Amino acid sequence: MTKSFFTFLTAVFSIGLLAQNKTDYWQQHVDYTMAVDMNVDNFQYTGTQTLVYTNNSPDELKRVYFHLYFNAFQPGSEMDIRLQSIADPDDRMTTPDKKSRIASLTDSEIGYLHATSLTQDGSKVTFSEEGTVLVVDLAKPIAAGAKSTFNMEFKGQVPLQIRRSGRNSEEGVALSMSQWYPKLAEYDFEGWHADPYIAREFQGVWGDFDVKLTIDKEYTVGGTGYLQNPNEIGHGYETPGTKIKKQKGKTLTWHFKAPMVHDFMWAADPEYIHDIQQVPDGPVLHFLYKNDPEILENWKNLQPKTIEAMQFFSKNIGKYPYDQYSVIQGGDGGMEYAMSTLITGKRKFGSLVGVMAHEMAHSWFQHILATNEAKHEWMDEGFTSFISKLCMSEIMDYEKENPFEGTYKGYRNLALSGKEQPQGTYADRYALNFAYGISAYSKGSIFLSQLGYVIGQDKLMETIRQYYDEFKFKHPVPNDIKRVAEKVSGFELDWYLTDWTQTNNTIDYGIKEVLASENNTKITLERIGLMPMPLDILVVYNDDSRETFYAPLRMMRGEKENPYEGIERTVIEDWPWAYPTYNFTINKPMSSIKAIVIDPSQLMADVNLENNVWQAE
């Protein structure tokens, strides 16, 4: 595949043209300039923010919203109450006896983020906090195509390490600063997405960030963006062979710029080791991790694997568009951010590589293809899970015939549990974390692996690359991936998107009957589940020779190529979905057949595999 590297100037310019010239698609744009002072003694910070908002929508806006995520980490918040009321609360936010850790935070331990002043184009505005959302009634409406500048002063306190963000993690990382600043909510063709922060994922507006962070000079900082003053900072960022122009006093001011991102994360610790690696024909990699003898070997060995992962994703999805990526020890597990990730570091080596690969894959499936995670979390987590499993199979030399075997097992557990909800469920509205996790990660991953079964593996990978190429730096929705797959394959796939993501319909096909008919064999298949699928049927003969039969689904209006190289295939009549049974004949005697198998690849998510096999007695 030809790799096309594009500069951010080109990206911004092209998006600007998109907003002006393409009437059926638009997206907002926001530029942040922030200066922040962090007090590492009490974990409180103050900041200023100048935000230039470009309204590319066709609508006049009379109100805007900001996210104030740190307000979730307070007793009585929606996040706290949800922890206390859900049947299976997140272990990371609960005590061993399943009580909310947020509920017991003291005033010095809670998180908060407050706007202390706010103007729009120099005029004061009316604003109020509603939990984790700041509601702003504008002094003057923002017309379609117009810009408006907001100037804000804010203050915050970093919560004790609870979820993704926080201070003093279990592994001793001082500051994991994600979702730490007042962040403008997204407005798109569906309207405002000012979702409260209860537990799940995030969405943001594309823009440029210019951030100055003042912090104790002993702390090393890493995260989103390019450091603008490395020779004033040192800490391993300086140009080799040059003299550091040290700033005076007990603090350093770190200056970062990040073009065309929708988020900004940073982490800091006085004991970070900072390593740098260069990906051939790719970005610079930064590794920041604690000087802990227990993890040093694994973190050194992680670095060449990170290079391999970056190369794998760039080859199989599309060229990584930024000039750097940072892998940083912090957080409470693994979480993706713009140009960076926070991962916990005390892991077995395979786990460390696995969490790195998964979070790095999010750089494509979330931080370049920016879906609304609150509404379509399966497009982010699922697609990331799919491609990262393929990556791990290659870079770790896993010899698994089906790297998705565990993924399908997890989905079947959910589908047969009676607790599944449609994938279209809003992320915070799942009744159980168990149901959310399998729906987003496993069922979302199967959307792609099973799509490969439907249209062919080569067409699937072509679909992924074309999807990235068409929708990078946009906000794709489910119909977008479906339409790309249709254009690549030539098939009609609305049935696939609808049944898999908007219903709980299951796939269940079986071999109902195998009968001798003179010197031929008549096979009757049955559709038990409500979701339609095309079928690959493998026939194994007594002499161990094999052939396959392919029953296309009529509503697909097409046939995939033979997926089994070297095995003869016969395309039989289309199966119309409404018919519960389907018959076809093999021109060989029944006595010559050893076994018949529906979907030998096991990439079709049939919920009952027992009726997929017939064996001669």
Backbone torsions as a table, in degrees:
resi	resn	phi	psi	omega
1	MET	NA	133.3	175.9
2	THR	-69.8	131.6	-178.6
3	LYS	-100.1	123.5	179.6
4	SER	-111.9	113.8	178.2
5	PHE	-89.4	131.3	-179.6
6	PHE	-122.9	139.9	179.9
7	THR	-80.7	161.6	-179.6
8	PHE	-68.5	-31.8	177.3
9	LEU	-60.3	-42.6	178.6
10	THR	-65.2	-41.1	-179.3
11	ALA	-62.4	-46.8	179.9
12	VAL	-62.9	-42.5	-178.8
13	PHE	-63.2	-44.2	-177.4
14	SER	-67.3	-36.5	178.1
15	ILE	-67.7	-36.1	176.1
16	GLY	-61.2	-44.1	176.8
17	LEU	-63.1	-38.7	179.2
18	LEU	-57.4	-46.1	-177.5
19	ALA	-65.0	-32.9	-176.1
20	GLN	-81.9	-35.9	-166.1
21	ASN	-109.0	-19.3	-176.1
22	LYS	-106.0	107.5	-170.7
23	THR	-75.0	-18.2	-176.2
24	ASP	-96.4	4.5	175.4
25	TYR	-149.3	136.9	174.4
26	TRP	-151.5	159.7	173.2
27	GLN	-149.5	150.5	-178.6
28	GLN	-75.7	165.0	178.3
29	HIS	-139.6	141.3	-178.9
30	VAL	-142.6	139.3	176.2
31	ASP	-119.3	129.2	-179.0
32	TYR	-108.1	133.1	166.2
33	THR	-123.4	117.4	-174.0
34	MET	-132.5	146.1	172.3
35	ALA	-129.2	127.9	-172.0
36	VAL	-131.8	137.4	173.5
37	ASP	-113.4	120.2	-179.2
38	MET	-107.0	126.8	175.1
39	ASN	-96.5	109.1	-175.6
40	VAL	-78.8	-5.4	178.2
41	ASP	-82.6	-42.0	-179.8
42	ASN	-115.3	1.6	176.6
43	PHE	61.1	31.5	172.9
44	GLN	-107.1	151.4	-178.9
45	TYR	-144.6	154.3	174.3
46	THR	-124.5	155.4	-178.5
47	GLY	-158.4	162.7	171.4
48	THR	-121.3	148.6	-179.0
49	GLN	-139.7	124.5	168.6
50	THR	-108.6	121.2	-173.1
51	LEU	-123.5	119.6	177.0
52	VAL	-102.7	117.0	-173.9
53	TYR	-109.2	125.2	177.6
54	THR	-105.5	119.2	-178.4
55	ASN	-90.2	91.1	178.8
56	ASN	-84.1	1.0	-179.4
57	SER	-77.1	165.3	174.8
58	PRO	-82.6	5.9	-172.4
59	ASP	-107.7	147.9	168.8
60	GLU	-81.9	132.5	-177.4
61	LEU	-106.5	126.3	179.8
62	LYS	-105.9	-6.0	-177.9
63	ARG	-150.3	149.7	171.1
64	VAL	-132.2	166.4	-179.2
65	TYR	-133.1	144.8	173.1
66	PHE	-119.3	145.8	171.0
67	HIS	-87.0	135.7	175.2
68	LEU	-123.2	72.3	-166.5
69	TYR	-60.0	-36.3	-174.9
70	PHE	-63.8	-18.5	178.2
71	ASN	-67.5	-10.6	177.3
72	ALA	-69.5	-23.8	-173.0
73	PHE	-93.0	57.8	-180.0
74	GLN	-140.4	143.4	175.3
75	PRO	-54.9	133.6	179.2
76	GLY	88.0	-2.5	177.8
77	SER	-70.3	166.5	177.5
78	GLU	-60.1	-37.9	177.8
79	MET	-61.8	-43.6	179.5
80	ASP	-63.2	-47.7	-177.5
81	ILE	-66.6	-36.7	177.5
82	ARG	-63.6	-40.0	176.3
83	LEU	-60.2	-35.4	-176.9
84	GLN	-80.7	-17.6	-173.3
85	SER	-110.1	-20.2	-178.2
86	ILE	-78.1	146.8	-174.6
87	ALA	-69.6	-30.0	-179.3
88	ASP	-128.0	75.1	-176.8
89	PRO	-64.7	156.3	-179.4
90	ASP	-65.7	123.8	-178.9
91	ASP	-59.4	-28.5	-177.7
92	ARG	-69.7	-16.8	-177.9
93	MET	-118.5	13.6	-179.2
94	THR	-130.3	160.2	175.8
95	THR	-79.4	169.7	178.2
96	PRO	-55.5	-27.8	177.7
97	ASP	-94.4	20.9	171.2
98	LYS	69.6	25.9	174.8
99	LYS	-95.5	148.4	-178.5
100	SER	-63.3	127.1	175.2
101	ARG	-73.3	-26.2	179.6
102	ILE	-65.8	-35.1	-174.6
103	ALA	-61.5	-25.0	-175.4
104	SER	-103.5	7.5	179.6
105	LEU	-67.5	137.6	176.6
106	THR	-86.7	175.3	-179.0
107	ASP	-59.4	-33.8	-179.2
108	SER	-83.5	-6.9	-177.1
109	GLU	-108.6	-20.3	-177.7
110	ILE	-67.2	166.8	168.3
111	GLY	-103.3	148.5	171.0
112	TYR	-154.4	157.5	175.9
113	LEU	-148.2	117.9	-175.0
114	HIS	-129.5	136.4	168.8
115	ALA	-81.0	125.8	179.8
116	THR	-99.3	-20.5	172.5
117	SER	-157.1	151.3	-177.9
118	LEU	-156.7	128.4	175.0
119	THR	-127.8	155.0	174.9
120	GLN	-120.0	115.2	-178.5
121	ASP	51.3	39.3	176.8
122	GLY	87.7	-7.3	-179.4
123	SER	-105.4	140.5	178.5
124	LYS	-66.6	146.7	178.3
125	VAL	-121.6	161.9	175.4
126	THR	-92.0	127.3	180.0
127	PHE	-141.2	153.1	179.7
128	SER	-147.2	146.6	177.0
129	GLU	-88.4	132.2	171.8
130	GLU	-126.3	82.4	-177.4
131	GLY	69.1	-116.6	-179.0
132	THR	-95.3	14.2	-179.2
133	VAL	-126.8	133.5	173.8
134	LEU	-99.7	120.6	-179.4
135	VAL	-97.5	123.6	-174.8
136	VAL	-121.7	115.9	172.5
137	ASP	-89.4	121.7	-170.2
138	LEU	-73.0	149.0	174.2
139	ALA	-70.1	-31.9	179.6
140	LYS	-147.3	132.7	179.7
141	PRO	-58.2	148.9	176.1
142	ILE	-96.0	112.8	-177.4
143	ALA	-70.2	158.9	175.0
144	ALA	-58.3	128.9	179.7
145	GLY	84.2	-2.1	-176.8
146	ALA	-95.5	167.1	175.6
147	LYS	-115.9	154.3	175.2
148	SER	-145.0	144.8	-177.0
149	THR	-112.4	126.5	177.8
150	PHE	-108.9	131.9	174.4
151	ASN	-115.8	124.0	-174.8
152	MET	-130.5	143.4	164.6
153	GLU	-110.4	139.0	-176.9
154	PHE	-143.5	162.3	176.3
155	LYS	-139.2	151.8	-178.6
156	GLY	-149.4	165.5	172.2
157	GLN	-134.2	132.1	-177.8
158	VAL	-79.7	127.0	-179.3
159	PRO	-73.8	159.0	168.1
160	LEU	-56.0	146.1	-174.3
161	GLN	-52.8	111.2	-178.1
162	ILE	-121.9	-56.7	-175.0
163	ARG	-150.7	109.9	178.3
164	ARG	65.0	-64.7	179.6
165	SER	-87.0	165.2	169.7
166	GLY	139.2	-174.7	-177.0
167	ARG	-122.8	153.0	173.1
168	ASN	51.8	64.4	-178.6
169	SER	-65.0	170.2	179.0
170	GLU	-59.2	-26.5	178.8
171	GLU	-92.6	4.9	173.9
172	GLY	88.1	11.7	177.2
173	VAL	-75.8	128.9	-172.3
174	ALA	-68.5	-49.9	-172.6
175	LEU	-136.4	120.7	170.9
176	SER	-115.1	98.2	-167.0
177	MET	-104.8	80.3	173.6
178	SER	-113.5	147.6	-178.6
179	GLN	51.9	46.0	-170.5
180	TRP	-102.3	-12.3	-173.4
181	TYR	-116.4	157.9	173.9
182	PRO	-62.5	117.9	-170.2
183	LYS	-117.2	122.6	-178.3
184	LEU	-64.0	135.4	179.9
185	ALA	-73.2	158.4	179.6
186	GLU	-81.9	138.9	172.0
187	TYR	-124.7	124.2	-179.3
188	ASP	-139.9	-161.5	-175.0
189	PHE	-63.1	-17.4	176.8
190	GLU	-91.3	-9.3	-177.2
191	GLY	109.3	-157.3	-178.5
192	TRP	-77.9	144.7	175.2
193	HIS	-121.6	67.4	-179.1
194	ALA	-94.6	62.2	-174.6
195	ASP	-74.7	137.0	174.2
196	PRO	-66.6	153.0	178.4
197	TYR	-91.0	108.9	-177.7
198	ILE	-113.7	-40.5	179.8
199	ALA	-167.7	-30.3	-162.1
200	ARG	-93.1	-142.4	-167.7
201	GLU	-93.6	-163.2	-167.6
202	PHE	-137.9	167.5	173.1
203	GLN	-144.1	151.8	-179.3
204	GLY	-149.4	169.6	-179.6
205	VAL	-97.6	135.6	178.1
206	TRP	-63.3	140.5	177.5
207	GLY	179.9	-177.6	179.1
208	ASP	-105.9	139.5	-179.9
209	PHE	-115.6	135.1	173.4
210	ASP	-128.8	107.3	-169.6
211	VAL	-125.8	128.3	172.2
212	LYS	-112.7	124.0	-176.3
213	LEU	-119.7	119.9	177.6
214	THR	-104.5	125.7	-174.4
215	ILE	-152.3	161.3	176.7
216	ASP	-45.9	132.3	-172.3
217	LYS	-66.5	-15.1	179.1
218	GLU	-77.5	-15.2	-175.8
219	TYR	-85.6	135.5	170.4
220	THR	-96.0	135.5	-174.5
221	VAL	-117.6	142.9	172.6
222	GLY	-149.5	164.6	178.5
223	GLY	153.4	-139.5	-178.4
224	THR	-72.8	146.4	168.0
225	GLY	93.4	167.6	178.8
226	TYR	-98.3	128.0	178.8
227	LEU	-70.9	126.1	-174.6
228	GLN	-89.5	-21.0	-175.3
229	ASN	-128.6	55.3	-174.8
230	PRO	-62.4	-31.7	-177.3
231	ASN	-80.7	-5.3	168.8
232	GLU	-94.0	-22.8	-172.1
233	ILE	-93.8	-47.7	-172.3
234	GLY	73.8	-131.7	178.3
235	HIS	56.2	29.2	178.0
236	GLY	89.1	-3.2	179.6
237	TYR	-90.6	-17.9	-171.6
238	GLU	-65.7	154.3	176.0
239	THR	-68.1	127.3	-178.4
240	PRO	-55.1	136.3	176.9
241	GLY	84.6	0.8	179.4
242	THR	-105.9	157.0	-178.6
243	LYS	-87.8	136.0	179.5
244	ILE	-81.6	128.5	175.8
245	LYS	-92.9	88.1	-172.5
246	LYS	-67.2	138.3	173.5
247	GLN	-76.7	147.1	-178.9
248	LYS	-79.9	158.3	175.9
249	GLY	95.3	-171.2	-175.4
250	LYS	-93.0	-1.0	-177.9
251	THR	-125.6	163.8	171.5
252	LEU	-124.4	147.2	173.9
253	THR	-108.2	113.3	179.1
254	TRP	-90.8	131.3	-176.7
255	HIS	-117.5	115.1	-178.9
256	PHE	-116.9	146.0	169.8
257	LYS	-128.8	137.5	179.8
258	ALA	-135.0	108.5	-179.4
259	PRO	-87.3	140.7	174.7
260	MET	51.1	63.0	172.1
261	VAL	-130.4	167.4	176.7
262	HIS	-122.8	25.9	179.2
263	ASP	-166.9	161.4	177.3
264	PHE	-147.7	116.7	-179.9
265	MET	-119.0	148.7	169.2
266	TRP	-145.6	156.4	176.8
267	ALA	-136.9	153.6	-176.2
268	ALA	-149.8	143.5	177.6
269	ASP	-160.6	143.6	-179.9
270	PRO	-75.5	-9.5	-176.8
271	GLU	-112.7	11.4	-179.4
272	TYR	-63.4	135.2	161.9
273	ILE	-89.6	140.1	-178.1
274	HIS	-122.2	113.5	176.5
275	ASP	-113.4	152.0	179.6
276	ILE	-128.3	135.9	175.1
277	GLN	-132.6	148.6	179.1
278	GLN	-108.4	125.8	173.7
279	VAL	-82.4	125.6	177.1
280	PRO	-55.2	128.4	-178.0
281	ASP	53.1	36.9	-178.4
282	GLY	-153.1	-162.6	-173.5
283	PRO	-80.4	167.8	168.5
284	VAL	-82.0	135.5	178.2
285	LEU	-105.2	132.9	175.4
286	HIS	-112.2	134.8	177.0
287	PHE	-121.2	123.1	177.4
288	LEU	-125.1	121.4	-175.5
289	TYR	-152.2	158.0	-174.9
290	LYS	-67.5	147.4	176.2
291	ASN	-79.8	72.7	-175.2
292	ASP	-119.8	117.7	-177.3
293	PRO	-54.9	-27.5	-178.4
294	GLU	-67.7	-24.1	-172.9
295	ILE	-116.1	-8.1	-170.9
296	LEU	-58.2	-46.8	-177.3
297	GLU	-62.0	-45.1	180.0
298	ASN	-62.6	-40.3	-178.3
299	TRP	-72.1	-28.3	173.3
300	LYS	-70.3	-43.6	-179.2
301	ASN	-71.4	-21.6	177.7
302	LEU	-65.2	-29.8	-169.3
303	GLN	-65.0	-46.4	175.7
304	PRO	-65.8	-30.4	177.0
305	LYS	-68.2	-32.6	177.5
306	THR	-67.1	-38.2	175.2
307	ILE	-60.8	-45.9	-179.6
308	GLU	-62.7	-40.6	179.7
309	ALA	-64.2	-44.5	178.4
310	MET	-58.6	-41.4	179.3
311	GLN	-68.2	-39.1	179.4
312	PHE	-61.9	-49.3	-177.4
313	PHE	-66.9	-39.2	179.6
314	SER	-64.7	-33.5	179.3
315	LYS	-74.2	-42.6	-169.6
316	ASN	-95.8	-15.8	175.6
317	ILE	-113.3	-56.1	-178.3
318	GLY	164.6	161.9	-175.5
319	LYS	-59.4	129.7	173.7
320	TYR	-64.5	125.8	-167.4
321	PRO	-89.6	-9.7	-177.6
322	TYR	-97.4	167.5	-177.5
323	ASP	-95.9	1.1	177.0
324	GLN	-155.4	161.0	174.4
325	TYR	-149.6	137.6	-176.2
326	SER	-118.9	131.7	173.9
327	VAL	-108.7	115.9	-168.5
328	ILE	-127.5	132.5	173.7
329	GLN	-72.1	126.0	-179.2
330	GLY	167.9	-170.1	178.9
331	GLY	67.5	-154.0	-176.7
332	ASP	-134.0	19.3	179.6
333	GLY	174.2	-96.4	173.3
334	GLY	-156.0	134.0	-179.9
335	MET	-152.1	136.6	-176.3
336	GLU	-87.4	145.6	174.1
337	TYR	-143.2	171.3	-178.4
338	ALA	-61.8	122.8	175.3
339	MET	62.9	18.0	-171.7
340	SER	-169.3	170.1	172.3
341	THR	-147.8	153.7	168.6
342	LEU	-108.9	127.6	176.9
343	ILE	-137.0	148.3	173.0
344	THR	-73.2	147.7	-167.5
345	GLY	-107.0	-18.1	-178.1
346	LYS	-88.4	82.4	-176.1
347	ARG	-138.6	160.9	166.9
348	LYS	-65.5	155.4	-171.4
349	PHE	-58.8	-44.4	-179.9
350	GLY	-59.9	-39.2	177.9
351	SER	-67.5	-38.7	179.7
352	LEU	-64.0	-44.1	177.5
353	VAL	-65.5	-39.6	-178.3
354	GLY	-63.6	-44.5	-179.9
355	VAL	-69.7	-35.2	175.6
356	MET	-61.1	-47.8	-176.7
357	ALA	-63.4	-41.8	179.9
358	HIS	-63.7	-48.0	-177.5
359	GLU	-69.2	-35.4	176.5
360	MET	-64.2	-39.5	179.7
361	ALA	-60.1	-28.8	175.7
362	HIS	-62.1	-21.8	177.6
363	SER	-58.6	-30.9	175.5
364	TRP	-88.0	-56.8	-176.3
365	PHE	-89.2	61.1	166.0
366	GLN	166.7	-46.7	-174.8
367	HIS	-94.4	-0.4	168.4
368	ILE	-125.3	-39.9	170.3
369	LEU	-101.0	92.8	-165.9
370	ALA	-92.5	77.3	175.3
371	THR	-71.3	160.7	174.0
372	ASN	-78.5	102.2	-174.5
373	GLU	-67.3	-26.1	179.5
374	ALA	-67.6	-30.8	-177.3
375	LYS	-103.3	-31.5	-174.5
376	HIS	-130.7	51.5	-175.2
377	GLU	-60.7	-27.3	-179.1
378	TRP	-67.1	-26.8	178.0
379	MET	-71.0	-30.1	179.6
380	ASP	-86.0	-63.1	-176.6
381	GLU	-67.5	-39.4	-177.9
382	GLY	-68.4	-48.8	-179.2
383	PHE	-64.9	-36.9	176.8
384	THR	-63.6	-43.3	179.4
385	SER	-62.8	-40.7	179.5
386	PHE	-60.4	-54.5	-173.3
387	ILE	-73.0	-30.7	180.0
388	SER	-72.1	-31.1	174.9
389	LYS	-66.5	-40.1	175.3
390	LEU	-63.6	-40.6	178.6
391	CYS	-62.0	-48.1	-179.1
392	MET	-62.2	-37.6	178.1
393	SER	-60.0	-36.5	-178.2
394	GLU	-81.2	-50.9	-171.9
395	ILE	-78.1	-19.6	178.0
396	MET	-106.0	4.6	177.7
397	ASP	56.1	39.2	175.5
398	TYR	-71.0	131.5	-178.0
399	GLU	-104.5	62.5	178.3
400	LYS	-103.1	127.6	178.9
401	GLU	-62.3	-37.3	177.6
402	ASN	-130.2	98.2	-178.3
403	PRO	-66.2	-8.9	-177.6
404	PHE	-102.3	12.0	-175.8
405	GLU	-56.3	-46.7	179.4
406	GLY	-66.1	-32.5	178.4
407	THR	-62.8	-44.9	-180.0
408	TYR	-67.9	-37.4	178.2
409	LYS	-61.9	-43.5	178.2
410	GLY	-62.5	-42.3	179.1
411	TYR	-62.7	-43.9	-179.0
412	ARG	-62.3	-36.9	177.1
413	ASN	-59.3	-42.6	178.9
414	LEU	-69.4	-47.2	-175.1
415	ALA	-61.3	-32.4	-177.7
416	LEU	-94.9	-0.8	-176.0
417	SER	-82.3	-18.8	-173.5
418	GLY	79.5	6.9	-176.5
419	LYS	-114.6	8.5	-179.8
420	GLU	-73.2	143.9	170.2
421	GLN	-122.3	152.7	-178.5
422	PRO	-57.3	149.0	179.8
423	GLN	-63.9	-17.6	176.6
424	GLY	-75.5	-1.1	178.1
425	THR	-65.1	135.6	176.1
426	TYR	-58.8	138.0	-168.0
427	ALA	-55.3	-37.4	-178.5
428	ASP	-84.9	-0.4	-176.1
429	ARG	-104.2	12.9	173.3
430	TYR	-73.9	139.9	-179.2
431	ALA	-69.2	-28.1	-176.9
432	LEU	-135.0	142.0	171.9
433	ASN	-60.8	-35.7	176.6
434	PHE	-55.2	-46.8	-178.7
435	ALA	-68.5	-40.2	177.7
436	TYR	-61.3	-49.5	-174.6
437	GLY	-59.9	-46.6	-178.2
438	ILE	-71.5	-37.8	179.0
439	SER	-63.7	-45.8	-176.7
440	ALA	-72.2	-48.7	-172.3
441	TYR	-86.3	-56.7	-173.7
442	SER	-76.5	-55.0	-178.9
443	LYS	-65.8	-33.6	176.1
444	GLY	-65.6	-38.9	176.5
445	SER	-66.1	-41.4	-179.3
446	ILE	-64.8	-28.2	175.6
447	PHE	-50.3	-42.0	-179.7
448	LEU	-81.8	-48.4	-176.8
449	SER	-62.5	-37.0	177.3
450	GLN	-73.6	-32.6	174.0
451	LEU	-60.5	-36.1	174.7
452	GLY	-62.6	-36.1	174.6
453	TYR	-63.8	-38.6	-175.5
454	VAL	-73.9	-46.4	-172.3
455	ILE	-107.1	-10.9	-177.5
456	GLY	107.3	141.9	-174.8
457	GLN	-64.8	-37.4	179.3
458	ASP	-66.5	-37.9	178.1
459	LYS	-69.2	-33.6	177.3
460	LEU	-62.8	-49.2	-178.3
461	MET	-66.1	-34.0	175.3
462	GLU	-66.1	-38.6	177.5
463	THR	-61.2	-44.8	-179.0
464	ILE	-61.6	-44.6	-178.8
465	ARG	-67.3	-39.5	-180.0
466	GLN	-71.7	-36.4	176.2
467	TYR	-59.3	-46.0	177.8
468	TYR	-62.3	-44.5	-176.6
469	ASP	-64.6	-37.3	-177.2
470	GLU	-80.4	-29.4	-168.9
471	PHE	-121.3	10.3	175.1
472	LYS	-62.9	140.6	-177.5
473	PHE	62.4	29.5	173.6
474	LYS	-128.7	-168.9	179.0
475	HIS	-125.2	77.4	-176.2
476	PRO	-67.8	153.3	178.3
477	VAL	-118.7	170.0	-175.1
478	PRO	-53.0	-39.4	-178.5
479	ASN	-61.5	-26.1	-177.5
480	ASP	-67.4	-44.7	178.9
481	ILE	-67.5	-35.4	178.0
482	LYS	-64.2	-43.5	-178.6
483	ARG	-68.1	-36.5	176.0
484	VAL	-63.3	-44.7	178.9
485	ALA	-61.5	-36.9	177.5
486	GLU	-65.5	-42.4	-179.4
487	LYS	-67.5	-37.6	-179.6
488	VAL	-71.0	-42.7	-173.1
489	SER	-90.3	-27.6	-173.1
490	GLY	83.6	4.3	-179.0
491	PHE	-93.2	159.7	168.7
492	GLU	-91.8	124.9	-171.2
493	LEU	-128.2	15.4	-179.9
494	ASP	-62.2	-36.4	177.4
495	TRP	-58.8	-37.7	-176.4
496	TYR	-69.2	-48.7	179.0
497	LEU	-61.6	-43.6	-175.7
498	THR	-65.5	-53.9	-175.1
499	ASP	-66.7	-40.7	-173.6
500	TRP	-74.8	-37.2	-171.1
501	THR	-105.7	-19.3	-174.8
502	GLN	-112.8	-2.2	179.6
503	THR	-135.9	173.2	170.8
504	ASN	-101.7	17.0	179.3
505	ASN	-57.6	138.9	-179.5
506	THR	-110.9	160.6	176.0
507	ILE	-98.7	124.3	175.2
508	ASP	-151.4	103.5	174.5
509	TYR	-113.4	148.9	-179.7
510	GLY	-142.6	161.0	173.0
511	ILE	-91.2	106.3	-172.5
512	LYS	-80.6	-40.1	-173.4
513	GLU	-159.3	142.2	174.0
514	VAL	-128.9	117.6	-174.6
515	LEU	-127.9	144.4	173.5
516	ALA	-77.9	139.2	178.4
517	SER	-138.5	94.2	-171.2
518	GLU	54.3	-119.1	179.4
519	ASN	-98.0	13.9	179.9
520	ASN	-115.5	173.2	178.2
521	THR	-127.2	126.3	178.7
522	LYS	-101.6	125.8	-178.6
523	ILE	-114.2	129.6	176.6
524	THR	-112.9	122.6	176.5
525	LEU	-104.7	154.9	176.8
526	GLU	-132.3	144.8	172.5
527	ARG	-100.4	115.9	-177.7
528	ILE	-100.0	-42.0	177.3
529	GLY	-79.0	168.3	-176.7
530	LEU	-86.7	-20.1	-176.6
531	MET	-84.7	127.6	-179.2
532	PRO	-79.2	153.7	174.6
533	MET	-154.4	151.7	166.2
534	PRO	-74.4	159.6	-175.3
535	LEU	-126.6	133.7	164.9
536	ASP	-98.8	128.2	179.7
537	ILE	-121.7	122.7	179.0
538	LEU	-99.4	132.6	175.2
539	VAL	-117.0	125.4	178.8
540	VAL	-110.9	127.8	-177.0
541	TYR	-96.7	168.7	-176.4
542	ASN	-61.1	-27.8	178.5
543	ASP	-88.1	11.5	-179.9
544	ASP	69.5	8.9	170.3
545	SER	-73.5	159.5	-173.7
546	ARG	-139.3	152.1	168.2
547	GLU	-150.9	159.5	179.6
548	THR	-122.2	155.2	175.2
549	PHE	-124.6	139.0	-175.5
550	TYR	-120.4	118.4	176.9
551	ALA	-104.4	98.9	179.9
552	PRO	-65.6	152.5	173.1
553	LEU	-84.5	125.0	-172.4
554	ARG	-57.2	-41.2	-175.2
555	MET	-70.9	-8.0	173.7
556	MET	-72.9	-30.1	-178.3
557	ARG	58.8	42.7	177.9
558	GLY	180.0	172.4	-178.7
559	GLU	-133.8	134.1	177.5
560	LYS	-79.3	161.9	175.6
561	GLU	-69.5	160.0	178.8
562	ASN	-62.5	115.9	-177.6
563	PRO	-81.3	-8.8	-174.8
564	TYR	-112.3	90.8	-178.1
565	GLU	-62.8	133.2	178.2
566	GLY	88.4	-4.0	177.7
567	ILE	-114.7	125.3	-178.7
568	GLU	-63.6	137.1	-179.6
569	ARG	-124.3	141.4	173.4
570	THR	-116.5	124.8	176.1
571	VAL	-87.0	119.9	-178.7
572	ILE	-102.4	-176.3	-172.6
573	GLU	-63.8	146.5	175.9
574	ASP	-57.7	146.9	175.9
575	TRP	-103.6	109.7	173.8
576	PRO	-69.5	134.0	-171.3
577	TRP	-56.7	-39.6	-171.6
578	ALA	-66.2	-20.3	179.3
579	TYR	-77.1	119.4	-178.2
580	PRO	-73.2	-20.8	178.1
581	THR	-127.8	161.7	-174.9
582	TYR	-149.8	133.6	-178.6
583	ASN	-118.8	143.2	168.2
584	PHE	-148.8	161.2	-173.4
585	THR	-120.6	138.2	173.7
586	ILE	-104.1	131.4	-176.7
587	ASN	-83.1	49.5	175.7
588	LYS	-145.2	151.8	-177.5
589	PRO	-68.1	150.0	-179.2
590	MET	-61.2	-31.4	-178.1
591	SER	-65.4	-16.6	-179.4
592	SER	-89.7	-5.0	-173.8
593	ILE	-98.4	128.8	176.9
594	LYS	-90.7	-42.9	-176.2
595	ALA	-158.1	153.9	174.2
596	ILE	-129.8	133.7	-175.3
597	VAL	-132.7	128.0	170.3
598	ILE	-83.3	127.9	176.7
599	ASP	53.7	75.8	177.6
600	PRO	-65.1	-19.6	178.6
601	SER	-72.7	-22.9	-173.9
602	GLN	55.3	32.1	173.8
603	LEU	-95.2	-7.6	170.9
604	MET	-87.6	129.8	-172.4
605	ALA	-83.4	54.7	175.5
606	ASP	-64.8	130.8	-174.2
607	VAL	-82.1	-11.2	178.8
608	ASN	-133.7	100.1	-176.7
609	LEU	-80.9	-15.6	-175.4
610	GLU	-65.0	-34.4	-178.9
611	ASN	-91.2	11.1	178.2
612	ASN	-90.4	-4.2	-175.5
613	VAL	-127.0	133.2	170.1
614	TRP	-119.8	133.3	178.3
615	GLN	-126.3	140.3	178.2
616	ALA	-65.7	142.3	-179.8
617	GLU	-80.9	NA	NA
